[in-house]
Amino acid sequence: MKPFLQEVAEDLVAKFGNQLENCAIVFNNKRPAAYLQKHFADLIGKPFFSPSFFTIQEFFACSTSYKIADFYLQFFTLHRIYNQLLAEEKLETISSHKFFPLAKIILSDFNQIDADLVDAEKLYRDLEDISVINKEFDYLSPEQYEFLSQFWTSYSEGKHKKQQELFIKMWRRMPKLYHKFHATLKEQGYLTNGSVYRHLADDITNHQEFISNFDKGKVVFVGFNALSSAEAKIFTQLQEADRAIFYFDADTYYLDDASQEAGLFLRKNLNQIGLKNVFANQESLMKTGEHHVNVFKVQGQSAQAKILNNILEEDYTDAESVGKTVVVLADESLLIPTLQTIPTTFNGSAIDLNVTMGFALSTSSIFGLVDLWLTSQLEILQADKVTYKNVEAFLTHPLTGLTQKMRDKILTALLEENKVEIDHKRLLRQSGLFEAFYKKIDNPQHVVTNLLDVLDFVLTRLSNAKTLKKIDAELFVKTIQELNRLHDTFSNHIGKEEIPFVIYLVQKSLQAIAVPLSGDPLNGIQVMGLLETRNLNFDKVVILGFNEGIIPKSSIGNSFIPDSIRRVYGLPVLENLDAISSYMVYRLMQRAKNINFVYNSLTDESTSGEASRILKQLEYESGFEFTYNELNLDVKTESFKEVQIEKTGNAFIQETLQKYLDKKKILSPSALTQYISNPIDFFFNYIAGIKEPKEISAVVEANEIGSILHKVMEYFYQDLRQSEITAERINEQIKNVPKLIQKAFNAVMFKHPDLVMEYKGMQKVILAIVDAYVNIILNQDISQAPFTIISLEQKVEAVISFPLNGKEESVKIFGYIDRVDVKDGVTKIVDYKTGSDKLAFKDVDELFNSDGKHINKALIQTLLYTFAYEQFSGKTCVEPNLYIVKTMNDPAFGGVWFRSNRQVLRGDFLEEIKPIFLAKLKEKLAELFGSPYFKASEIPDNYKYSIYKTLFGK
């Protein structure tokens, strides 16, 4: 079918011929101008002087010598005036940061009031009157009160009156604010877009100089739909003065049917306002044209883009003609998945693709670096420190250009120190990019200039290294342009602002930047947003994100003007969005042969999983040919495959195991208990050497709490151990516990026992937890006093021999015993535990059963210590004690002795168990070195917390 703009071009050439250059052609957006010029060139077939092309905003702006004020100039002007009004009312002024979200709503309302020629004073007076009624008429019935107080339903009863009073005061000052705001801007030589519309609409004949530019031609308005009151009035005046003609892209299918929301604004333009459509009485393309509709129901957001290769396959090889194929992103967040899906070549030929939407700076690495700089500056301003995670992000950012060697060196040093926050001065000492990046902002005026210095440093480095990508270069240019613009705007307004607020403004401004991607705007597959399709036509249309809530949108945006007042004054309401969305979709369809709607059927926080109501409506009434496709992604679970690591025949494993037998490597009790619990974990940890990467975190891990407790107890008894420990001596030493805890915390967390620091947040919580644990242990020790301490944190080694393949082999074990003490002639091994260990055990056999549920790692470890200590010291009858701080005071499960079936593991029972334990230990060692495989335990609880779970398939 013939595109709408081709029809417009043919009619304009027929009407104006050589006088076409005297016309001004006005669109809603810039995109159609290139298409109309192409059609003119094809029709005229020789060089000609082009008519002038404008967007509606550009065209109206030509009517005044005033400049259009950008958002930030409007905001600072509005804030200053608002605070002046508050001061006049003897009320407390409002800070910029608190006023910013309020200002966005007020400015939006002001612009809408102007564009729709509403009397601002009358509107705000009505709002005040309604609020007073709602506040004063408390005697009304609940039903009446509910009707009058609809606007206040979002407020709780307790805040009801206060909020009403605040709004009444605000609406009283709104007319003053409105008039003073516009007057102040005008004094500075600026207008808002809305005020330009209002001034032009008052009487366009007063702007003779403006409209006389087109005396020899006409002002041609093409493809408009929803008009503001100002636009409608201006259009009417131009039509009455015979200065304008109008081309509306309409179809009788929805224009003549009052129930069709797609024709709502066109009916208003033509029937109520009285604008004349050059293309009146055309046949209905919706009814007579051939339309085939494919509906694709897919599961997942990105899956909508992934289906494009199926829909566009034939277009990859035949996408040269103008107006052939368009991919419309109703949900613009699908741009990246779309670009990742459409290939650059197909069957050896390049794919001609043009993206009109622009690539968002906020999704680029450049914005990531800028955002990191802004965040780091806030941290420096607050505490003269930068968090480790932000320093790490800076070091590893692709644009910083640091060498891998330097990154590793700095990160390793920081990991060793385990510092959650790094001192600002230390970062500055690194010089180079560090100095530029971490230079502290000392003045709000320097926020933008300091950021420009950082970008200039990075850009120069990338250029010199010749590693600057084309898209990055364009993003850099756009970012620097925006920052320079902000600097010009900010220079006269932010002298007294808080630096964090200026940082916030810069962040918000840069988030809105988008850079056009290269491509041919006429040929090939076009990718664009729904608004950009206005006036354009394509044979094949693919709309992604065709979900309810996205098209049409479910919200009109924030406003202080309630729906009822908006309707009275003719301001846009939610139904307007429905009508606009419907029109844009129907207009695209009326000339398209192949239409494809793709929607996400999954429900999540961003979508309801429902297709747009427009699709439902078309299905019901259009009579088009519909084909339904549903993408079902079957959930397949991979069948379980048992992972076994074969020892025999693997030279590396055999060599590593042999090192233990040759005493070149020593087994720790924790290594043995890891093997007993889950043999395959032993392989990954001690044979393959796969370790969990060390991380710095403000959260203290459970094992670190245990290490701190061990250190505290070592410090506590260091001086007392010289003579017998009595209850009195323990009580005397208790006063030093807080200092000892801090010393132990610094030693474990920062490798610096004597560090002086201020503890905060979670650190204070950890100190309190350790303090409680220490007191539990000391209470136990007081109850056991007097006793004598033989050693603290003593390293012990022992050799265990066992039979392997018909000969005797042996391994060396070592460990650190928390404490060895003597009471009543009995030597005791004391082990502190902060976890959920248990004193109870079933029997010795079950201790070593890797496929059993009764492994007690704490008992195995303390019995190993007992065996090693007896071998090391030559003593016998050494007794294992376990101090489990979480359960020591429990009357049922407390105490310090292991027990099995009510028998306590001490005295004769202990001596009876020791040789049985040793025999089973030797059997397990023979299995470790002699069995053919390392495999996983059959009991999932035995490796519940294993970091290697994903490696052995469970």
TORNU-250588 format. One record per residue (C-alpha): x, y, z. Coordinates in steps of 0.2 Angstrom, whole numbers, padded with zeros to 4 digits, always signed. Each point is the difference from the previous one (the first is absolute). Layout:
XYZ/...
//
This chain:
+0000+0000+0000/+0005+0018-0003/+0008+0008+0015/-0009+0015+0008/+0015+0012-0003/+0001-0005-0018/-0018+0005-0002/+0004+0017+0009/+0015+0002-0012/-0010-0003-0015/-0014+0012+0005/+0012+0014+0005/+0010-0001-0016/-0017+0001-0009/-0005+0015+0010/+0015+0010+0001/+0012-0006-0014/+0015+0012+0000/-0007+0010+0015/+0003-0015+0011/+0016+0009+0007/-0012+0013+0008/-0009-0012+0011/+0004-0005+0018/-0004-0018+0003/-0003-0004+0019/+0001-0017+0008/-0002-0007+0017/+0018-0006+0000/+0015+0000-0011/+0000-0017-0007/-0013+0003-0015/+0010+0014-0008/+0013-0012-0008/-0014-0011-0007/-0010+0015-0007/+0016+0007-0008/+0003-0017-0008/-0017-0001-0007/+0002+0018-0007/+0016-0005-0008/-0008-0015-0008/-0015+0010-0007/+0009+0016-0006/+0015-0010-0007/+0012+0015-0001/+0008+0013+0012/-0012+0011+0009/-0001+0012+0015/-0006-0009+0015/-0014+0006+0011/+0004+0004+0018/-0003-0014+0012/-0004+0002+0019/-0006-0009+0015/-0015+0008+0008/+0011+0006+0014/+0013+0007-0012/-0013+0009-0010/-0008+0009+0014/+0016+0005+0008/+0004+0009-0016/-0014+0012+0005/+0010+0008+0014/+0017+0008+0003/+0000-0008+0017/+0010-0016+0004/-0008-0015+0006/+0005-0003+0018/+0007-0018+0004/-0006-0010+0015/+0014+0005+0011/-0002+0019-0003/-0019-0003+0004/+0004-0010+0015/+0012+0013+0008/-0012+0014-0004/-0015-0008+0007/+0009-0005+0016/+0006+0017+0003/-0017+0008-0002/-0008-0014+0010/+0011+0004+0015/-0003+0018-0002/-0019-0003+0002/+0003-0012+0015/+0010+0014+0008/-0014+0013-0003/-0012-0013+0009/+0013-0001+0014/+0002-0018-0003/+0016-0011-0001/+0008+0000-0017/+0003-0017-0009/+0016-0007-0005/+0004-0003-0018/+0001-0019+0002/-0017-0001+0008/-0007+0012-0012/+0006-0009-0016/-0013-0014-0001/-0013+0014+0004/+0006+0011-0013/+0000-0013-0014/-0019-0002+0003/-0003+0019+0002/+0009+0004-0017/-0009-0014-0009/-0017+0006+0006/+0005+0018-0005/+0005-0006-0017/-0016-0009-0002/-0010+0015+0006/+0008+0011-0013/-0001-0012-0014/-0019-0003+0003/-0003+0019+0003/-0007-0003+0018/-0003+0015+0012/+0013-0005+0013/-0007+0012+0013/-0018-0008-0002/+0006-0018+0000/+0011+0002+0016/-0015+0010+0008/-0011-0015-0004/+0012-0012+0007/+0001+0010+0016/-0019+0001+0002/-0001-0019-0002/+0013-0002+0013/-0009+0012+0012/-0016-0010-0003/+0008-0016+0004/+0008+0007+0016/-0015+0009+0007/-0015-0011-0005/+0003-0014+0013/-0019-0001+0004/-0004-0008-0016/-0005-0018-0001/+0014-0013-0003/-0006-0002-0018/+0000+0019-0004/+0016+0002+0009/+0008-0014-0010/-0006+0008-0016/+0007+0017+0005/+0017-0006+0007/+0005-0012-0015/+0016+0010-0002/+0005-0003+0018/-0001-0019+0000/+0018-0003-0001/+0003+0008+0017/-0002-0008+0017/-0014+0007+0012/+0014+0006+0012/+0008+0011-0014/-0016+0005-0009/-0003+0017+0007/+0018+0005+0000/+0003-0005-0018/-0016+0009-0005/+0006+0016+0008/+0017-0001-0008/-0009-0003-0017/-0012+0015+0003/+0015+0011+0004/+0010-0006-0015/-0015+0003-0012/-0003+0017+0007/+0018+0005-0005/+0000-0009-0017/-0008+0014-0010/+0013+0012+0007/+0014-0013-0004/-0007-0002-0018/+0000+0018-0004/+0016+0005+0008/+0009-0015-0007/-0005+0004-0018/+0004+0019+0003/+0017-0004+0007/+0005-0012-0014/-0006+0014-0013/+0011+0013+0009/+0015-0012-0003/-0005-0002-0019/-0008-0017+0002/-0017-0008-0003/-0006-0018+0004/-0007-0010-0015/-0017+0001+0008/+0001+0019+0001/+0005+0001-0018/-0015-0010-0005/-0011+0012+0011/+0007+0016-0007/-0002-0006-0018/-0018-0006+0003/-0005+0016+0007/-0001+0008-0017/+0011-0007-0014/-0004+0015-0011/+0011+0010+0012/+0015-0010-0006/+0000+0007-0018/+0019-0001-0001/-0001-0018+0004/-0014-0005-0012/+0005+0011-0014/+0015-0011-0003/-0012-0012-0009/-0011+0013-0010/+0005-0008-0017/-0004-0018+0007/-0009-0008+0014/+0004-0007+0017/-0003-0019-0002/-0005-0010+0015/+0003-0018-0003/-0006-0015+0010/-0006+0008+0016/-0012-0009+0012/-0002+0006+0018/+0001+0019+0001/+0001+0011+0015/-0012+0014+0002/+0014+0012-0006/+0004-0010-0015/-0018-0001-0005/-0003+0018+0002/+0016+0004-0010/-0005-0012-0014/-0017+0007-0001/+0006+0018-0001/+0013-0005-0014/-0014-0009-0009/-0012+0015+0001/+0014+0011-0006/+0003-0012-0015/+0018-0002+0006/-0001-0019+0003/-0006-0017-0007/-0001-0016+0010/+0004-0018-0005/-0008-0012+0013/+0004-0019-0002/-0017-0007+0004/-0011-0015-0005/-0019+0000+0001/+0002-0017+0009/+0003+0009+0016/-0004+0018-0005/-0019-0003-0004/-0003-0012+0015/-0002+0010+0016/+0004-0015+0010/+0017-0001-0007/+0012+0008+0012/+0014+0001-0014/-0010+0014-0009/-0004+0010+0016/+0011+0014-0003/-0002+0000-0019/-0019+0002+0002/+0003+0014+0012/+0012+0009-0013/-0011-0002-0015/-0018+0001+0008/+0002+0011+0015/+0015+0011-0004/-0004+0001-0018/+0017-0004-0008/-0001-0005-0018/+0009-0016-0005/+0007+0001-0018/-0002-0019+0000/-0019-0001+0004/-0011-0014-0006/+0014-0012-0004/-0005-0019-0001/+0003-0010+0016/+0017-0009-0001/-0004-0009+0016/-0016-0008-0009/+0007-0002-0017/+0018-0004+0002/+0008-0017+0002/+0006-0002+0018/+0007-0016+0007/+0004+0001+0019/+0012-0012+0009/-0002+0000+0019/+0015-0007+0010/-0002-0005+0018/+0017-0002+0008/+0006-0004+0017/+0012+0013+0007/+0006+0018-0004/+0015-0003-0010/-0009-0015-0009/-0010+0013-0010/+0016+0006-0009/+0007-0017-0002/-0015-0005-0011/+0005+0014-0013/+0011-0012-0010/-0015-0010-0004/-0011+0015-0005/+0013+0009-0010/+0010-0014-0009/-0007+0005-0017/+0004+0018+0003/+0018-0003+0004/+0003-0003-0018/-0013+0012-0007/+0000+0016+0010/+0005+0013-0012/-0016+0008-0005/-0007+0016+0009/-0014-0004+0012/+0002-0019+0000/+0003-0006+0018/-0001+0008+0017/+0003-0007+0017/-0009+0011+0013/+0005-0001+0018/-0016+0004+0010/+0011-0004+0015/+0016+0009-0003/+0010-0010+0012/+0000-0014-0013/+0013+0010-0011/+0016-0009+0006/-0008-0017-0001/-0006+0005-0018/+0017+0005-0005/+0008-0015+0007/-0012-0011-0010/+0000+0007-0017/+0016-0006-0008/+0012+0012-0010/+0001-0012-0015/-0011-0014-0007/+0006-0013-0012/+0016+0010-0003/-0009+0016-0004/-0001+0016+0012/-0017+0004+0008/-0006+0017-0003/-0006+0006+0017/-0004+0018+0007/-0004+0004+0018/-0009+0016+0002/-0002-0001+0019/+0018+0004+0005/+0011-0010+0012/-0003+0005+0018/+0015+0007+0009/-0006-0008+0016/+0003-0018-0007/+0018+0004-0005/+0017-0002+0009/+0003+0019-0001/-0016+0003+0011/+0006-0014+0011/+0017+0010+0003/-0009+0016+0002/-0013-0007+0012/+0015-0008+0010/+0008+0017+0001/-0015+0008+0006/-0003-0014+0014/+0018+0001+0005/-0001+0019+0002/-0015-0002+0011/+0010-0012+0011/+0015+0011+0001/-0011+0015+0005/-0008-0010+0013/+0015-0008+0009/+0016+0003-0010/+0000-0019-0004/-0006-0010-0015/-0007-0018+0002/+0010-0015-0006/-0014-0005-0012/+0001+0017-0009/+0019+0000-0001/-0001-0018-0007/-0012+0006-0013/+0011+0014-0005/+0016-0011-0001/-0009-0013-0011/-0010+0013-0011/+0005-0003-0018/+0002+0019-0003/+0013+0003+0014/+0013-0008-0011/+0010-0007+0015/+0011-0015-0003/-0005-0017+0006/+0016+0000+0010/-0004+0016+0009/-0018-0005+0003/+0006-0016+0008/+0013+0008+0011/-0012+0013+0007/-0014-0012+0002/+0011-0013+0009/+0006+0013+0012/-0017+0006+0004/-0006-0018+0003/+0014-0004+0011/-0004+0015+0011/-0019-0005-0001/-0005+0019+0000/-0018+0003-0004/+0004+0019-0002/+0015+0007-0008/+0007+0017+0006/-0002+0014-0013/+0018+0007+0002/+0007-0018-0003/-0009+0000-0017/+0006+0017-0005/+0018-0006+0003/-0002-0012-0015/+0001+0016-0011/-0005-0001-0019/-0018-0005-0003/-0002-0003+0019/+0004+0018+0004/-0012+0006-0013/-0014-0012+0004/+0001+0002+0019/+0003+0019+0001/-0012+0007+0013/-0013+0012-0006/+0002+0016+0011/-0014+0010-0008/-0016-0004-0009/+0006+0010-0015/+0014-0013-0002/-0011-0015-0002/-0002+0001-0018/+0018+0007-0003/+0008-0014+0010/-0011-0013-0009/+0006+0007-0017/+0018-0001+0006/-0003-0019+0003/-0008-0003-0017/+0014+0010-0009/+0013-0011+0009/-0008-0016-0005/-0004+0006-0018/+0018+0005-0002/+0007-0016+0006/-0012-0010-0011/+0004+0010-0015/+0019-0001+0003/-0002-0019+0002/-0011-0001-0016/-0013-0010+0010/-0014+0012-0002/-0016-0008-0008/-0011+0010-0012/-0015-0001+0011/+0010+0004+0016/+0007+0015-0009/-0018+0006-0005/-0005-0003+0018/+0015+0010+0007/-0004+0015-0012/-0019+0000+0005/+0004-0001+0019/+0013+0014-0001/-0012+0011-0010/-0014-0003+0013/+0012+0003+0015/+0006+0017-0009/-0019+0004-0002/-0003-0004+0018/+0015+0011+0005/-0007+0015-0009/-0017-0002+0008/+0007-0004+0018/+0013+0014+0000/-0012+0013+0006/-0011-0011+0011/+0009-0012+0011/+0012+0011+0010/-0009-0004+0016/-0006-0017-0004/+0005-0016+0009/+0013-0010-0010/-0010-0017+0002/-0015+0009-0008/+0011+0006-0015/+0007-0018-0002/-0018-0006+0000/-0005+0012-0014/+0015-0005-0011/-0005-0018+0003/-0018+0003-0006/+0005+0010-0015/+0013-0013-0006/-0013-0014+0002/-0011+0008-0013/+0014+0001-0014/-0002-0011-0015/+0012-0001-0015/-0007-0004-0018/+0007-0016-0007/+0006+0001-0018/-0011-0006-0015/-0010+0005-0015/-0017+0008+0006/-0008-0005-0016/+0006-0017-0005/+0001-0017+0009/-0008-0006+0016/-0005+0014+0011/+0000-0001+0019/-0010+0014+0009/-0011+0004+0014/-0019+0001-0002/+0000+0020+0000/+0013+0000-0014/-0011-0009-0011/-0012+0014-0002/-0003+0004-0019/+0010-0015-0005/-0006-0015-0009/+0007-0017-0002/-0005-0016-0010/+0005-0011+0015/-0002+0005+0018/+0007-0009+0015/-0005+0007+0017/+0009-0006+0016/-0006+0002+0017/-0018+0000-0005/-0006-0002+0018/-0014+0008+0010/+0007+0014+0011/+0014+0004-0013/-0012+0004-0015/-0010+0009+0006/+0009+0006+0015/-0009-0002+0017/+0005+0017+0007/-0001+0018-0006/+0015+0005+0011/+0001+0010+0016/-0011+0016+0002/-0007+0010+0014/-0016+0003-0010/-0013-0014+0003/-0009-0010-0013/-0017+0009+0003/+0008+0017-0002/+0010-0005-0016/-0017-0006-0008/-0008+0017+0004/+0014+0010-0007/+0003-0011-0015/+0018-0006+0005/+0006-0017-0005/-0007-0015+0010/+0004-0019-0001/-0012-0003-0014/+0010+0011-0011/+0014-0012+0001/-0011-0014-0005/-0006+0010-0016/+0017+0005-0005/+0008-0017+0002/-0015-0008-0010/+0002+0013-0014/+0019-0003-0002/-0003-0019-0001/-0015+0002-0012/+0009+0012-0011/+0015-0011-0002/-0012-0015-0004/-0011+0009-0013/+0014-0001-0013/+0010-0015+0006/-0003-0017-0008/+0010-0011+0013/-0003+0005+0018/+0009-0009+0015/-0005+0003+0018/+0012-0008+0013/-0004+0001+0018/+0007-0008+0016/-0012-0012+0009/+0010-0001+0016/-0006+0010+0015/+0013+0010+0009/+0003+0016+0009/+0000+0010-0017/-0013-0009-0010/-0017-0008+0003/+0003-0014-0013/-0016+0006-0009/+0000+0005-0018/-0005+0018-0004/-0019+0004+0000/+0003+0007-0018/+0004-0018-0006/-0015-0007+0009/-0011+0014-0008/+0007-0004-0018/-0002-0019+0003/-0019+0004+0004/-0005+0012-0014/+0013+0002-0014/-0003-0015-0010/+0018-0001-0004/+0009-0017-0003/+0008-0005+0017/+0013-0013+0002/+0005-0005+0018/+0017-0006+0005/+0005-0005+0018/+0018-0002+0005/+0001-0014+0013/+0016-0001+0009/+0000-0017+0008/+0009-0002+0016/+0012-0014-0001/+0009-0006+0015/+0017-0008-0004/+0000-0018+0006/+0011-0003+0015/+0018-0006-0005/+0011-0006+0015/+0016+0008-0001/+0015-0010+0005/+0018+0005-0001/+0011-0015-0004/+0016-0001+0010/+0008-0015-0009/+0009+0005-0017/+0000+0018+0005/+0018+0005+0002/-0004+0017+0008/-0011-0007+0014/+0012-0014+0003/+0014+0012+0002/-0009+0011+0011/-0006-0014+0011/+0018-0007+0001/+0006+0017+0007/-0011-0004+0015/+0008-0017+0002/+0017+0007-0002/-0004+0013+0014/+0003+0015-0013/-0018+0005+0004/-0008-0002+0017/-0019-0004+0003/-0010+0012+0011/-0015-0007+0011/-0011+0012-0011/+0006-0009-0016/-0003-0017+0007/-0018+0005+0006/-0003+0008-0017/+0005-0017-0008/-0011-0010+0012/-0015+0011-0003/+0001+0001-0019/+0015-0008-0008/-0002+0010-0016/+0002+0016+0009/+0017-0005+0006/+0005-0003-0018/-0005+0018-0006/+0007+0008+0016/+0016-0009+0003/+0005-0009-0016/-0007+0012-0014/+0003+0015+0011/-0016+0009-0004/-0002+0013+0013/-0015+0013+0002/+0006+0017-0005/+0003+0012+0015/-0012+0014+0001/-0001+0016+0011/-0016+0002+0008/-0008+0011+0014/-0008-0017+0006/+0011-0010+0011/-0001-0019-0004/-0004-0013+0013/+0017-0007-0001/+0008+0017+0003/-0011+0002+0016/+0008-0017+0006/+0017+0006-0004/-0003+0016+0010/-0006-0010+0015/+0015-0011-0001/+0012+0015+0000/-0009+0008+0015/+0001-0016+0010/+0019-0001-0004/+0003+0018+0005/-0011-0002+0016/+0010-0015+0007/+0017+0006-0007/+0005+0008+0016/-0010-0010+0012/+0008-0017-0005/+0016+0003+0010/-0009-0007+0015/-0016-0009+0006/-0016+0007-0008/-0012+0004+0014/-0018+0008-0001/+0007+0016+0008/+0013+0002-0013/-0012-0003-0014/-0012+0013+0008/+0014+0013+0001/+0005-0003-0018/-0018+0002-0006/+0001+0019+0000/+0013-0001-0014/-0012-0010-0012/-0006+0015-0010/+0017+0005-0004/+0006-0017-0004/-0015-0003-0012/+0004+0016-0010/+0018-0006-0001/-0005-0017-0006/-0013+0008-0012/+0014+0011-0008/+0012-0015-0001/-0012-0011-0009/-0008+0012-0011/+0014+0012-0004/+0016-0009+0005/+0004+0014+0012/-0004-0004+0018/+0005+0018+0006/-0011+0009-0013/-0009+0015+0008/-0017+0002-0009/-0018+0005+0003/-0012-0015-0001/-0017+0002-0008/-0015-0009-0006/+0002-0019-0002/+0018+0001+0008/-0008+0005+0016/-0012-0014-0001/+0014-0012-0003/+0009+0007+0015/-0015-0003+0011/-0003-0018-0006/+0019-0004+0004/-0002+0008+0017/-0015-0011+0004/+0009-0016-0006/+0016+0005+0010/-0011+0001+0016/-0008-0017-0003/+0017-0008-0001/+0006+0010+0015/-0015-0005+0011/+0004-0018-0005/+0018+0002+0005/-0005+0008+0016/-0010-0015+0004/+0015-0011-0004/+0013+0010+0010/+0013-0003+0006/+0010-0007-0014/+0017+0002-0008/+0002+0005-0019/+0015-0009-0008/-0001+0008-0017/-0011+0011-0012/-0001-0001-0019/+0013-0014+0001/+0005-0008-0017/+0001-0019+0001/+0006-0013-0013/-0002-0019+0000/+0003-0014-0012/-0014-0013-0003/+0005-0016-0009/-0012-0011-0010/+0000-0014-0011/-0001+0004-0019/+0001-0013-0014/+0009-0013+0011/+0013+0012+0007/+0001+0012+0015/-0002+0019-0005/-0002+0015+0011/-0005+0018+0000/+0004+0015+0011/-0015+0010+0008/+0002+0016+0008/-0012+0013+0008/-0001+0014+0013/-0008-0005+0017/-0010+0015+0007/+0005-0004+0018/+0007-0014+0010/-0003+0001+0019/+0001-0012+0015/-0012-0002+0014/+0000-0013+0014/+0015-0009-0009/-0010-0002-0017/+0007+0009-0015/-0014+0007-0011/+0000+0006-0018/-0012+0015-0002/-0007+0004-0017/-0011+0016-0002/-0015-0001-0012/-0012+0014-0006/-0010-0010-0012/-0014-0013+0002/+0012-0015+0004/-0007-0013+0012/+0007-0010+0015/-0011-0015-0004/+0006-0014-0012/-0007-0017-0004/+0015-0011-0001/+0018+0000-0007/-0005-0010-0016/-0012+0014-0005/+0013+0013+0003/+0009-0005-0015/-0015-0005-0011/+0000+0012-0015/-0017-0006-0005/-0007+0001+0017/-0010+0014+0010/+0010-0001+0016/+0017+0007-0004/+0006+0011+0014/+0014+0011-0006/+0004+0008+0016/+0002-0016+0009/+0012-0007-0014/+0010+0016+0001/+0002+0000+0019/+0004-0018+0001/+0013+0003-0014/+0007+0014+0011/+0000-0012+0015/+0009-0014-0010/+0013+0013-0006/+0003+0008+0017/+0002-0017+0008/+0013-0005-0013/+0008+0017+0001/+0001+0001+0019/+0001-0018+0005/-0015+0002+0012/-0015-0012+0001/-0018+0002+0005/-0001+0017-0008/-0019+0005+0000/-0008+0010-0015/-0012+0015+0005/-0010+0010-0011/-0006+0017+0004/-0016+0003-0011/-0004+0018+0005/-0018-0001-0008/-0005-0015+0011/+0012+0000+0015/-0014+0007+0012/-0013-0012-0007/-0006-0011+0014/-0004-0014-0012/+0014+0001-0013/+0013+0011+0009/+0016-0005+0008/+0017-0003-0007/+0002-0019-0002/-0005-0011-0015/-0013-0013+0004/-0007-0016-0009/-0016-0008+0007/+0001+0009+0016/+0018-0005+0003/+0012+0015+0002/+0016-0001-0010/+0012+0000+0015/+0010-0012+0011/-0001-0019-0005/-0013+0003-0014/+0012+0012-0008/+0014-0011+0001/-0010-0014-0007/-0005+0011-0015/+0017+0006-0004/+0007-0016-0008/-0016-0003-0010/+0001+0018-0006/+0018-0002-0006/-0004-0016-0009/-0015+0008-0009/+0011+0015-0004/+0013-0011-0008/-0013-0009-0011/-0006+0017-0006/+0018+0005-0004/+0002-0016-0010/-0016+0005-0009/+0006+0017-0004/+0016-0006-0007/-0005-0017-0007/-0018+0001-0007/-0002+0003-0019/-0012+0015+0001/-0003+0016+0009/-0019+0001+0000/-0014+0010+0008/-0009-0005+0016/-0017-0008-0002/-0007+0011+0014/-0003+0018-0007/+0001+0007+0018/+0018-0005+0000/+0004+0013-0013/-0014+0013+0003/+0012+0014+0001/+0013-0006-0012/+0007+0013-0012/+0003-0014-0013/-0018-0006-0002/-0002+0006-0018/+0016-0010-0005/-0006-0017+0005/-0018+0001-0007/-0011+0002+0016/
//
